[in-house]
């Protein structure tokens, strides 16, 4: 059976994910929630630049229309 995008996000809840945004920014964190617009809530998030952490956030909200991909 084919998975829908929100099914993949649901399976990734409470697990680490990487979200790549328009403009090349990338965030890694534990997926705590999402909505139908693919807005994400990440806990213990890190902003990555070339795979290296440049800033840490205890909690982060990522607006869905800026997301290029989410990788579980």
N, CA, C and O atoms as a Tinker XYZ file with bonds, in Angstrom:
   288  protein
     1  N      0.840000   -1.185000    0.000000    73     2
     2  CA     0.000000    0.000000    0.000000    64     1     3
     3  C      0.884000    1.247000    0.000000    63     2     4     5
     4  O      1.910000    1.283000    0.678000    81     3
     5  N      0.495000    2.245000   -0.743000    73     3     6
     6  CA     1.255000    3.482000   -0.848000    64     5     7
     7  C      0.983000    4.365000    0.352000    63     6     8     9
     8  O     -0.166000    4.531000    0.762000    81     7
     9  N      2.052000    4.940000    0.923000    73     7    10
    10  CA     1.919000    5.853000    2.054000    64     9    11
    11  C      1.666000    7.264000    1.553000    63    10    12    13
    12  O      2.248000    7.693000    0.557000    81    11
    13  N      0.805000    7.974000    2.240000    73    11    14
    14  CA     0.569000    9.377000    1.947000    64    13    15
    15  C      1.565000   10.195000    2.765000    63    14    16    17
    16  O      2.057000    9.707000    3.783000    81    15
    17  N      1.878000   11.425000    2.352000    73    15    18
    18  CA     2.873000   12.231000    3.077000    64    17    19
    19  C      2.571000   12.392000    4.570000    63    18    20    21
    20  O      3.483000   12.319000    5.393000    81    19
    21  N      1.313000   12.608000    4.922000    73    19    22
    22  CA     0.992000   12.785000    6.334000    64    21    23
    23  C      1.091000   11.471000    7.105000    63    22    24    25
    24  O      1.323000   11.487000    8.313000    81    23
    25  N      0.919000   10.336000    6.430000    73    23    26
    26  CA     1.127000    9.038000    7.082000    64    25    27
    27  C      2.594000    8.866000    7.464000    63    26    28    29
    28  O      2.903000    8.343000    8.535000    81    27
    29  N      3.493000    9.306000    6.591000    73    27    30
    30  CA     4.925000    9.223000    6.864000    64    29    31
    31  C      5.273000   10.100000    8.065000    63    30    32    33
    32  O      6.046000    9.691000    8.931000    81    31
    33  N      4.706000   11.302000    8.116000    73    31    34
    34  CA     4.943000   12.178000    9.266000    64    33    35
    35  C      4.390000   11.566000   10.547000    63    34    36    37
    36  O      5.019000   11.650000   11.602000    81    35
    37  N      3.224000   10.954000   10.456000    73    35    38
    38  CA     2.630000   10.330000   11.631000    64    37    39
    39  C      3.524000    9.210000   12.168000    63    38    40    41
    40  O      3.670000    9.055000   13.380000    81    39
    41  N      4.115000    8.440000   11.271000    73    39    42
    42  CA     5.031000    7.368000   11.676000    64    41    43
    43  C      6.315000    7.919000   12.293000    63    42    44    45
    44  O      6.982000    7.228000   13.063000    81    43
    45  N      6.665000    9.172000   11.953000    73    43    46
    46  CA     7.902000    9.783000   12.441000    64    45    47
    47  C      7.715000   10.554000   13.748000    63    46    48    49
    48  O      8.683000   11.100000   14.278000    81    47
    49  N      6.491000   10.612000   14.280000    73    47    50
    50  CA     6.262000   11.338000   15.537000    64    49    51
    51  C      7.155000   10.794000   16.648000    63    50    52    53
    52  O      7.335000    9.584000   16.785000    81    51
    53  N      7.709000   11.711000   17.435000    73    51    54
    54  CA     8.604000   11.404000   18.560000    64    53    55
    55  C      9.906000   10.737000   18.126000    63    54    56    57
    56  O     10.568000   10.073000   18.924000    81    55
    57  N     10.267000   10.917000   16.861000    73    55    58
    58  CA    11.526000   10.390000   16.333000    64    57    59
    59  C     12.288000   11.548000   15.682000    63    58    60    61
    60  O     11.688000   12.559000   15.316000    81    59
    61  N     13.604000   11.401000   15.537000    73    59    62
    62  CA    14.378000   12.471000   14.887000    64    61    63
    63  C     14.074000   12.569000   13.392000    63    62    64    65
    64  O     13.941000   11.556000   12.706000    81    63
    65  N     13.966000   13.810000   12.898000    73    63    66
    66  CA    13.770000   14.076000   11.476000    64    65    67
    67  C     14.699000   15.218000   11.058000    63    66    68    69
    68  O     15.193000   15.976000   11.893000    81    67
    69  N     14.919000   15.319000    9.763000    73    67    70
    70  CA    15.643000   16.455000    9.198000    64    69    71
    71  C     14.697000   17.157000    8.238000    63    70    72    73
    72  O     14.094000   16.523000    7.373000    81    71
    73  N     14.571000   18.475000    8.394000    73    71    74
    74  CA    13.726000   19.274000    7.513000    64    73    75
    75  C     14.604000   20.249000    6.743000    63    74    76    77
    76  O     15.340000   21.035000    7.341000    81    75
    77  N     14.529000   20.200000    5.427000    73    75    78
    78  CA    15.271000   21.131000    4.571000    64    77    79
    79  C     14.308000   22.206000    4.105000    63    78    80    81
    80  O     13.206000   21.902000    3.651000    81    79
    81  N     14.719000   23.464000    4.216000    73    79    82
    82  CA    13.858000   24.591000    3.867000    64    81    83
    83  C     14.328000   25.280000    2.596000    63    82    84    85
    84  O     15.460000   25.092000    2.151000    81    83
    85  N     13.439000   26.081000    2.021000    73    83    86
    86  CA    13.815000   26.925000    0.891000    64    85    87
    87  C     14.977000   27.806000    1.348000    63    86    88    89
    88  O     15.020000   28.225000    2.505000    81    87
    89  N     15.888000   28.080000    0.472000    73    87    90
    90  CA    17.048000   28.887000    0.839000    64    89    91
    91  C     18.189000   28.046000    1.392000    63    90    92    93
    92  O     19.254000   28.580000    1.701000    81    91
    93  N     17.980000   26.729000    1.523000    73    91    94
    94  CA    19.054000   25.838000    1.929000    64    93    95
    95  C     19.205000   25.599000    3.422000    63    94    96    97
    96  O     20.068000   24.819000    3.821000    81    95
    97  N     18.399000   26.239000    4.263000    73    95    98
    98  CA    18.504000   25.997000    5.702000    64    97    99
    99  C     18.019000   24.590000    6.025000    63    98   100   101
   100  O     17.130000   24.055000    5.364000    81    99
   101  N     18.625000   24.001000    7.060000    73    99   102
   102  CA    18.300000   22.636000    7.430000    64   101   103
   103  C     18.213000   22.529000    8.950000    63   102   104   105
   104  O     19.046000   23.075000    9.674000    81   103
   105  N     17.192000   21.815000    9.418000    73   103   106
   106  CA    16.983000   21.632000   10.854000    64   105   107
   107  C     16.809000   20.158000   11.160000    63   106   108   109
   108  O     16.187000   19.416000   10.399000    81   107
   109  N     17.374000   19.744000   12.296000    73   107   110
   110  CA    17.218000   18.368000   12.765000    64   109   111
   111  C     16.639000   18.444000   14.169000    63   110   112   113
   112  O     17.088000   19.247000   14.987000    81   111
   113  N     15.638000   17.605000   14.451000    73   111   114
   114  CA    15.034000   17.579000   15.778000    64   113   115
   115  C     14.013000   16.472000   15.894000    63   114   116   117
   116  O     13.729000   15.755000   14.934000    81   115
   117  N     13.469000   16.348000   17.090000    73   115   118
   118  CA    12.469000   15.325000   17.364000    64   117   119
   119  C     11.097000   15.874000   16.985000    63   118   120   121
   120  O     10.660000   16.893000   17.518000    81   119
   121  N     10.419000   15.189000   16.059000    73   119   122
   122  CA     9.110000   15.641000   15.576000    64   121   123
   123  C      8.063000   15.427000   16.655000    63   122   124   125
   124  O      7.756000   14.294000   17.023000    81   123
   125  N      7.517000   16.530000   17.159000    73   123   126
   126  CA     6.493000   16.456000   18.208000    64   125   127
   127  C      5.086000   16.662000   17.679000    63   126   128   129
   128  O      4.114000   16.256000   18.317000    81   127
   129  N      4.969000   17.290000   16.519000    73   127   130
   130  CA     3.633000   17.508000   15.966000    64   129   131
   131  C      3.695000   18.111000   14.577000    63   130   132   133
   132  O      4.737000   18.597000   14.137000    81   131
   133  N      2.551000   18.072000   13.889000    73   131   134
   134  CA     2.411000   18.633000   12.550000    64   133   135
   135  C      0.932000   18.865000   12.297000    63   134   136   137
   136  O      0.083000   18.380000   13.044000    81   135
   137  N      0.629000   19.607000   11.243000    73   135   138
   138  CA    -0.773000   19.790000   10.848000    64   137   139
   139  C     -0.920000   19.548000    9.349000    63   138   140   141
   140  O      0.034000   19.148000    8.682000    81   139
   141  N     -2.120000   19.794000    8.822000    73   139   142
   142  CA    -2.387000   19.491000    7.413000    64   141   143
   143  C     -1.602000   20.393000    6.464000    63   142   144   145
   144  O     -1.477000   20.081000    5.280000    81   143
   145  N     -1.069000   21.513000    6.970000    73   143   146
   146  CA    -0.269000   22.423000    6.147000    64   145   147
   147  C      1.214000   22.049000    6.201000    63   146   148   149
   148  O      2.048000   22.732000    5.607000    81   147
   149  N      1.542000   20.977000    6.904000    73   147   150
   150  CA     2.902000   20.495000    7.126000    64   149   151
   151  C      3.735000   21.448000    7.970000    63   150   152   153
   152  O      4.963000   21.438000    7.890000    81   151
   153  N      3.064000   22.282000    8.787000    73   151   154
   154  CA     3.791000   23.019000    9.812000    64   153   155
   155  C      4.308000   21.975000   10.797000    63   154   156   157
   156  O      3.576000   21.059000   11.170000    81   155
   157  N      5.561000   22.106000   11.218000    73   155   158
   158  CA     6.164000   21.115000   12.090000    64   157   159
   159  C      6.536000   21.722000   13.429000    63   158   160   161
   160  O      6.884000   22.900000   13.508000    81   159
   161  N      6.463000   20.926000   14.476000    73   159   162
   162  CA     6.988000   21.286000   15.787000    64   161   163
   163  C      8.128000   20.317000   16.081000    63   162   164   165
   164  O      7.930000   19.104000   16.149000    81   163
   165  N      9.340000   20.881000   16.256000    73   163   166
   166  CA    10.528000   20.079000   16.548000    64   165   167
   167  C     11.043000   20.433000   17.934000    63   166   168   169
   168  O     11.198000   21.612000   18.252000    81   167
   169  N     11.307000   19.439000   18.755000    73   167   170
   170  CA    11.948000   19.645000   20.055000    64   169   171
   171  C     13.415000   19.284000   19.955000    63   170   172   173
   172  O     13.813000   18.476000   19.116000    81   171
   173  N     14.220000   19.891000   20.821000    73   171   174
   174  CA    15.670000   19.667000   20.829000    64   173   175
   175  C     16.240000   19.819000   19.418000    63   174   176   177
   176  O     17.008000   18.980000   18.948000    81   175
   177  N     15.849000   20.899000   18.759000    73   175   178
   178  CA    16.210000   21.122000   17.360000    64   177   179
   179  C     17.585000   21.752000   17.227000    63   178   180   181
   180  O     18.057000   22.468000   18.110000    81   179
   181  N     18.209000   21.463000   16.100000    73   179   182
   182  CA    19.504000   22.034000   15.761000    64   181   183
   183  C     19.442000   22.568000   14.341000    63   182   184   185
   184  O     18.896000   21.918000   13.449000    81   183
   185  N     20.004000   23.759000   14.132000    73   183   186
   186  CA    20.161000   24.270000   12.773000    64   185   187
   187  C     21.489000   23.749000   12.253000    63   186   188   189
   188  O     22.521000   23.877000   12.911000    81   187
   189  N     21.452000   23.164000   11.070000    73   187   190
   190  CA    22.652000   22.552000   10.499000    64   189   191
   191  C     23.143000   23.368000    9.317000    63   190   192   193
   192  O     22.356000   23.893000    8.530000    81   191
   193  N     24.470000   23.464000    9.209000    73   191   194
   194  CA    25.090000   24.073000    8.034000    64   193   195
   195  C     26.199000   23.131000    7.608000    63   194   196   197
   196  O     27.171000   22.919000    8.334000    81   195
   197  N     26.037000   22.566000    6.415000    73   195   198
   198  CA    26.969000   21.564000    5.887000    64   197   199
   199  C     27.133000   20.402000    6.859000    63   198   200   201
   200  O     28.232000   19.875000    7.030000    81   199
   201  N     26.018000   20.003000    7.502000    73   199   202
   202  CA    26.002000   18.859000    8.402000    64   201   203
   203  C     26.489000   19.131000    9.810000    63   202   204   205
   204  O     26.509000   18.222000   10.640000    81   203
   205  N     26.887000   20.375000   10.101000    73   203   206
   206  CA    27.411000   20.731000   11.419000    64   205   207
   207  C     26.415000   21.639000   12.137000    63   206   208   209
   208  O     25.868000   22.565000   11.538000    81   207
   209  N     26.185000   21.372000   13.414000    73   207   210
   210  CA    25.256000   22.172000   14.215000    64   209   211
   211  C     25.816000   23.578000   14.421000    63   210   212   213
   212  O     26.940000   23.745000   14.895000    81   211
   213  N     25.012000   24.597000   14.055000    73   211   214
   214  CA    25.427000   25.984000   14.259000    64   213   215
   215  C     24.591000   26.684000   15.328000    63   214   216   217
   216  O     25.012000   27.710000   15.861000    81   215
   217  N     23.404000   26.142000   15.653000    73   215   218
   218  CA    22.558000   26.739000   16.690000    64   217   219
   219  C     21.587000   25.688000   17.200000    63   218   220   221
   220  O     21.116000   24.843000   16.439000    81   219
   221  N     21.288000   25.747000   18.505000    73   219   222
   222  CA    20.357000   24.802000   19.117000    64   221   223
   223  C     19.122000   25.543000   19.624000    63   222   224   225
   224  O     19.198000   26.690000   20.066000    81   223
   225  N     17.980000   24.853000   19.547000    73   223   226
   226  CA    16.700000   25.394000   20.004000    64   225   227
   227  C     16.028000   24.330000   20.874000    63   226   228   229
   228  O     16.079000   23.145000   20.545000    81   227
   229  N     15.403000   24.737000   21.974000    73   227   230
   230  CA    14.687000   23.761000   22.792000    64   229   231
   231  C     13.408000   23.320000   22.086000    63   230   232   233
   232  O     13.014000   22.157000   22.168000    81   231
   233  N     12.760000   24.261000   21.390000    73   231   234
   234  CA    11.556000   23.957000   20.632000    64   233   235
   235  C     11.500000   24.894000   19.426000    63   234   236   237
   236  O     11.873000   26.063000   19.519000    81   235
   237  N     11.035000   24.374000   18.304000    73   235   238
   238  CA    11.045000   25.149000   17.067000    64   237   239
   239  C      9.793000   24.833000   16.268000    63   238   240   241
   240  O      9.390000   23.673000   16.172000    81   239
   241  N      9.172000   25.864000   15.693000    73   239   242
   242  CA     8.038000   25.685000   14.787000    64   241   243
   243  C      8.508000   26.058000   13.391000    63   242   244   245
   244  O      9.039000   27.147000   13.173000    81   243
   245  N      8.308000   25.144000   12.446000    73   243   246
   246  CA     8.714000   25.366000   11.057000    64   245   247
   247  C      7.452000   25.491000   10.212000    63   246   248   249
   248  O      6.606000   24.597000   10.201000    81   247
   249  N      7.338000   26.597000    9.515000    73   247   250
   250  CA     6.166000   26.828000    8.671000    64   249   251
   251  C      6.210000   25.920000    7.445000    63   250   252   253
   252  O      7.228000   25.832000    6.758000    81   251
   253  N      5.100000   25.252000    7.183000    73   251   254
   254  CA     5.035000   24.240000    6.138000    64   253   255
   255  C      5.330000   24.720000    4.736000    63   254   256   257
   256  O      5.873000   23.958000    3.935000    81   255
   257  N      4.987000   25.974000    4.403000    73   255   258
   258  CA     5.216000   26.420000    3.029000    64   257   259
   259  C      6.682000   26.719000    2.742000    63   258   260   261
   260  O      7.038000   27.008000    1.599000    81   259
   261  N      7.539000   26.656000    3.760000    73   259   262
   262  CA     8.985000   26.832000    3.554000    64   261   263
   263  C      9.724000   25.509000    3.418000    63   262   264   265
   264  O     10.915000   25.494000    3.108000    81   263
   265  N      9.033000   24.401000    3.646000    73   263   266
   266  CA     9.690000   23.094000    3.667000    64   265   267
   267  C      9.847000   22.533000    2.251000    63   266   268   269
   268  O      8.894000   22.490000    1.473000    81   267
   269  N     11.065000   22.108000    1.938000    73   267   270
   270  CA    11.342000   21.433000    0.666000    64   269   271
   271  C     11.148000   19.930000    0.855000    63   270   272   273
   272  O     10.504000   19.278000    0.034000    81   271
   273  N     11.715000   19.372000    1.957000    73   271   274
   274  CA    11.503000   17.963000    2.273000    64   273   275
   275  C     11.688000   17.720000    3.758000    63   274   276   277
   276  O     12.336000   18.496000    4.460000    81   275
   277  N     11.101000   16.619000    4.221000    73   275   278
   278  CA    11.289000   16.123000    5.586000    64   277   279
   279  C     11.766000   14.685000    5.461000    63   278   280   281
   280  O     11.133000   13.870000    4.790000    81   279
   281  N     12.883000   14.375000    6.108000    73   279   282
   282  CA    13.446000   13.046000    6.041000    64   281   283
   283  C     13.403000   12.401000    7.418000    63   282   284   285
   284  O     14.027000   12.902000    8.353000    81   283
   285  N     12.665000   11.280000    7.556000    73   283   286
   286  CA    12.615000   10.602000    8.867000    64   285   287
   287  C     13.935000    9.904000    9.186000    63   286   288
   288  O     14.067000    9.288000   10.244000    81   287
